[in-house]
């Protein structure tokens, strides 16, 4: 798990907040009824979450607010890049899959990277929710959280958007492709 001591400098924080605010204002349909000032106050009060969002941004995820959990008061960010994040591609599903490869090992795994970044990989339900905000992964695909029974048998699932529909597929968890990464979520 990522150390909670990871913090951005005040300059880095200001720059990231500017990027996030511009994206927030450009894509108001993703977060109707949510005020940027409220989101910004939460972010400033949670510097470790800001660090995670910076990682999401730096790996090409283009994080944006897609919801608000009224029970917990948390804002929900998803990676909203049109295609799966470039800085996270060519990775297998998890550490076990990475270790099972005898040769041509990828540098990392989706689950491992997400943990290092302090974020969660999207579930199938979250992936379907994301697609309500636009057409994502029309040329790429994204690993999604795999149910334990599938993973136990060596598989993992991924999703994409083609022909006006969301498709969920399976692959060996150790496989990796230049056009597949993962999308993450973060609650602040």
N, C-alpha and C positions, 0 to 999 in steps of 0.2 A: 504494500500500500504506500502511496505517495506521502511524503512527510508534509504535515500541515504547516511547517515552517516556511514553505515556499511562498514568497511574496514578491510582487512587482514593485519597482521603484515608483515614486509618485509620478514621474514623467511617463513611465510605461502605463501606469493605471489611467492617467488622463488621456493618453493616446488611444488606448483600448476602449475606454468609455466613449470617446468621440466616434470611433468606428461602429461600436454597438448601437449608439444612439442614431447615427445616420441610417444604419440598416433597419432599425426599429421604425423610424419615421417613414422610410421608403416602402415598407411592407406592412402597413397598418392592418390589412385584412387578416394577417396571421394572429393578431392579438387585440381584437376589438374590445373596447371597454377597459383596457389597461393603460395606465399613465406611465410615461417614461420616468418621471420624477420618483415614483414608487419603486420601480425596478432599480433605478440608480441608487436609491437609499439602501436597498437590500444589498446591492453589490458592494457598496462602500463599507457596509458593516460586516462583510464576509470576504476579506482579502484572499483567502485560500480558494474561494470559488472564482474570484476574478483571475487568479493564476491559472485555474483549469480552463476558463474561457479563453485565456490568452493562448494556451496550448491548442485548443480547438481551432482558434483563428489561425495560428501559425502553421498548422498542418492542413489548412485549406477547407475547414469545415463551415465557415461563415455562420457561426451560431446566432440564433435569434430566438426571441420569446415566442412560444407557441401556445402557452396556457398559464393559468393561475389556479393552484389548488386552494380552494376556499377553506378547506379543513385545516391545512397546515400553514396557509399564508404564503407558501412558496411559489415562486415563478419558475416555469419550466422552459428550459432552453433545449432546442434540438439543433443539430447540424443542418443547415438549410442550403448548402452549396448545391447548384444544379446537378452536378455529378458527384459521385462518391469522393471524399476528400483525397486529393493528390498525395499529400504527405503521409498517408496511411495505407497506400496500396501495396500489393505484392506481399501480403502477409497471410499466414494460415489462421485457423480459428482460435486455438488456445495453446497454452504451454505444453500440454500433453501431446498435441499434434505436432508441435514444433520439435519436441524431443524425439518423436517417432520417426522423423525423416532421417535417413541414413546419409543422403547427399543432397546437394542443392537446397540447403535449408534457407528459408527466408530469414530476414533480420529479426522479425518479431511476430507476435500473434495479436489478433484483434482484442482478445480478452486481456492480454498482458499490457498492451498499449493503453487500453481504456483505464485499467487500474492505475497505471503510472500517471495518467492524466487526471485522475480523480473523477472520472465520468463513468456512466453506464452505457453499454452497447444497447441500441434500440431493440425492443421486443417486436414481434410481428404486429401486435396491436398498435404499438407506437409508430411503426413504419407505415401502417395503413393510415394512421392519423396524420402523419406528415404529408402523405400524398393528397390529403384534402386541401393543403395549402399551395399546391402546384404540382407540376410533373417533374419528379426527381428521379435520377438514375435512368434516363432514357437511352444512354449509351454505355453505362457502367452498371455494376451491381454492388450490393452491400451485405456483408455478413450481418445476421441478426441473431439475437439470443436464441440458442438452441435448447429445446426441451431435453431433460436429463436422459430420457429413454432413448432418444435418437443419438445423443452424444455417447452414451454407453456402448452403442453398437458401432462407433467409429465415424458417425456422420455429423454433419453440421448443416445449417440452413442459411440461405441467403435470399435476397429479394431484389427485384428491379421493376421498372415500369416500361412495358412495351404494348403496342397495339391498343392503347387506351385502357390497359388493365395492369393491375399489380400481380406479379408472378412470384411465388415462393417456390424455391427449388432446394435440392439437396446436393451435397458433394461430400467427398471424404474430408474430414476436418483438417487433414494435413495438406490439402491442395491450396494453391495460391495462384493468383492471376494478376497481370498488370492493370486490369480494369476492375479489380475488386478490392474494397477496403471495408470500412465500417462507419456507421453514423452513430453519434453518441447523444446522450441526454444528460442534463445537469439540472438539479433542483437547487434554487437559491432562496 
